[in-house]
């Protein structure tokens, strides 16, 4: 521990096994992820930091803590706007409210479910490792996201929502860093998170879930209706998350041994499943960038499978039913 910095998780190198059904011609899509260095996680204590929306500003140090509030370096306007707003409102008491202590765990993409589950919650865990008492601070608009309070309650942490368009001076801010680069993970943290989220009693139903994006406005499976009989043949339930409360969704995932579908945020729900479960991702052609689900499955000790699909100009997919059945035969040993 330094004077104002608490190290929470050590740096390490992640070594990942290839997908179980890896075709040698697809190796270039994954091989750059077979090992990845992950830096240490830590929490810094900063004094008198202003919070507004998803931005931080320290007027004495004239810093915006960009590395901790953005996954990538933002456009200049994203930095200038909060500075202008602060200059306008700094003398308005209605826009300046003090918070004694708080914890910062979010970035510019944290409303997205996958980013929430794999980035925000790992930062929450990082703070918890310090043993300090404080409250997770979140913008008011996060309150409407059902999974936000639910997951924080599962983790048994204190949280509070602040008004978005008001400047709050946090007298003592516990500032967590990103626990890994986007799409990568520190397996120690991920497994601690898995224990927090998935350690409730499970039944032995061993559900098999096909997570449908039918009601999504993008990246859905164009021929999903055409594979329904195949899914039923392997006792796979077509699961529409939108039709369930978040608590009911959790129970479905906790009691499942298989999850599959088009690449999307719902695959993050493998965090609720038992280890050694199976995950099938439908991927776009030549996509060597989006390996977040593969990396997450490896960190959790799950069996990862993939199928390369045809895609239209709006990133919707078409899966070859013959390819799908071949993978099912491997997964379910038929």
N, C-alpha and C positions, 0 to 999 in steps of 0.2 A: 504494500500500500504506500502510495506517495501521499503528500499532504492533502490533496483534494481529488485523488484518483484511486479507485478501487478496481483491481483486476478480478474478474469473475470467472472467466473460462480461459484456459491456456490455448495458445495457437497450436495448430496441428495440421497434418497432411491427411486429406481424405483419399482413401484408395477405394475405387469402386469396381465391382465386377461388371463385365459387359451384360447387356440384356440376355436373358436365357435363350431367346430365339434369334440371336443376332445373325443376320446374313452377312457373310464376309464383304459383300459389295456395299454394305451400309456402314462399315466400320468407321468411315470418315465422319459420320454424323455424331459419333459418340466418343471416339478415342481421346479427344482433347479434354474429356471430362473424367477419364479413368483415374487421374490423380489431380488434386487441387489443394493448394496451400490456403489455409484459413487463418487469418490473424486473430490475435487474442481479443476477447471481449472485456469491456471495462465500463465503469460509471464514473463520470467526473461531477464534481460539485461546483456549480457556478452561482455567483451571487448577483442579485438584482437584474434578472433577465426578463425582458418584456416578451409576452406571448400574445399572438393574435392569429386567428385562423390556424394555419399549419406552419406559421413562421415564428422564428426566434430573433430577438435583437438585443444585443448588449451595447448600450450607448457609450459606456465608459471605455470598453475595448474596441468599439466600432466593429463588431463582428456579427455575422448572421448564422453562424454554425451550419454552414451549407452542407458539409459532409454528413451531418447528423440529421438533416431535415429533407434532403433530396437523395434519391438513389443515384442520379447522375447530375452533372453540373447544369443548373437551370438557365434559361434565357435571362438576359440582363433585366428585362421588365419584371420578372418575378422577384428580383432583389430590390429594384427601385420602388415598386408600388408600396410595399409595407413601410419603407423609409419615408415616403411622402405622406402616407397616412399617419404615421407617428408624428411627423412634424406638424401636421394639421391639428391632431387631436391631443397632443401631449399635455395641454393645459386645461382640457375639458374633463372635469371630475367624473362625468358620466361615462367617459371612455377609458378611465384609468382606475383600475381596482386592484388592490393588493391581494396576493395569495402568499401565505407564509411559507409553504413548502410544497413541492410537486415533483413528479417524475415525467420526463419526456421520452416517449417510445415510438413516435410516428414519423412518417415522411410523406412526401407528396402523393404517394400512391396507396396510402394505408386504408382507404375505404374499400378498395378491391379485396374481395374475399381471400384470394390466395395470398396476397401481400399481408393481409391482417393475420392469417393463420401462421404463416411461416416466417414473417419478419417482425411484426409487432409483438406477438406473443413470446417470441424468443428474447426480445429486448425486455419484456416484462420479467421473464425468468432471470435474465442477467441482473436486473436490479434486485430481485428477491434474494439473490446470492449474497448481497452485501449485508443482509440482516438489518438494514436501516428501515425506519418507519416513515412512510410518506404516501402520497396519493397519486395515482396515475391521472394525468391531465389530458383531456380529449375535447376537441371542438364540439359544440352543441349538436351539429348535424350528424355526428356519429351515433347519437342516442337513438335515432330511428332505425338503425341497423340491428336487427334482432340478435345477430350473432355476437355483437360487441359486448353487451352486458352479460349475455349467457356464458361466453367463454371466460370472461374475467371473473365471474362468480365461480365457475368451475376451478379456477386457479386460486380462489380465495384471496383476492387482492382488493384493496380499496381504490376506488376510482371516482372521478368527478368530471362533469361536463361544464365547460365555460362558454359564454356567449361568443359567437364567431367574430363579430365586428367590433369587439371591445379590446382595448389593450389592458393586459393584466401584468403587473409587475410581480414576478415570483422572487421572493426574497432569497430562497435557497432552492435551486433547481438541480435535481439529480438527472444528469444528461447521459443517457445510454448511447453507445455507438451501435452501428449496424453489426450484427453478430457474424455476418458473412456477406460476400458479394451477392448481388441479385441472382437467384436461381441456384445458389449453393448454400451449404449448411454445415454447421459444426455438429457432427453426429452426437456429441455428448449433450448439447443443448436440445437437439431434436428428440433424443430419447428421454430426456427429462420432461420435455413438453408432452410427449406421448404418454408418459406415466401420469402426468397431471390430468390430461384430457380423457384418457381411455381406461383408467383403472377402476371404473365402476363394474358392477356385476354384469356379466354377459350371459345370455342363454346359449344353448348349443344348436341353434337353428341353422347356423352356417349359411346364411343367405348369400345369394349371388346377385349382384346389382349391376345393371346396365344404366348408367346415369345419362338420361336423355337431355338433349338441348333443344328439344322440339319446340318449346315455347320461348326460346331465346331469339333475339333479333339478329344474331350472327353466329357463325361457326357452328352450324348444326349439321346433322347427318342427313343428306338429301335422300338416301335410300333406306332410312330406318324402318319404314313400313315393310320394305322388302326383306328384311332380315328377322322379322318378328318370329316366324316359325322356327328359325334356327336358334334364336335365343331361348324359346320355350323348350326346344329339344334338349337343351343343356340346363334346364331349370333355372334360367336367368330371368330375374324380374326386371322389367323396364320401369325404371324409377324416375318419377318426375318430382324433383325437390320442391318446386313451386307449390305443390299440392299439400305440403306438410309443414307444420310448425318446425322451427329449428330444433326444438327438443326431440320431436319425433324423428327428424332426419338423423340426429345423433344416434338414436337407438337403432335405426336401420344400419348405419355404418358399423356400430359397435358389434353387431351380430352377424357381420358379413365376412366371408372368407375370400370374396372376389369382388373387385370393382373394375368396371371398364367403361370406355366411351371416348368421344372426341376430346382431344387435349383441351383442358379448360380448368377453371378454378375448383370445380367440384372434386377433382382428383386429389386435392389437398386433404380430403376427408379420410384418406388412408391413415391420417394421424389418429383417428378414432378406432381403427381396426387392430386386431391382434397382429403381432409380428408373424412373419412367414406367410402372410396373405399374398394373394396374387393381384397384380395391377396390369391392365391392358390399356395402352394408349393408342388411339388412332392419330397418326401424324401426317403432316403435309410432306410432299416430296421435297427432297434436298434441304430439309430444315435441320441445320446443324447448330442452331442457336438456342432453340427452346428445349432445353434438357432439364428443366426444373422438376418435372415429375419423375423422370428417371433418377435424378440425383436424390430426390426425397425418398423414393422407394429404396434406394441403396442404403441411405442413412438409417432407415427403419428396419432393415433386414427383410424386406419384402421381395417377392419374385416379380421382376419387371419384364413385360412383353410389349411388343409394339407391332403395328401394321402400317405400312406406307400407303396412303390413300391418294386418289385423284382429288383435285380441288378446283372449284370454279373461281372466278375473279373476285368473289366476295369471301373467300376462305371457307366456304362450306365444303363438306367432304362427301365422297362416295367411296364406300369400302367394298372390296371384292368379296362376295359371300364365300367363295371357295377358300380365299386366304383366311377369312375369319374362322371357318370351320377347322382348318388345319391347326390354327393356334389353339382353338378350344380343345381339340384332341390332345394336344400337348399338356395344356393346363389341367384338364380334368381326367387325363390318362385314359381316354376312351379310344 
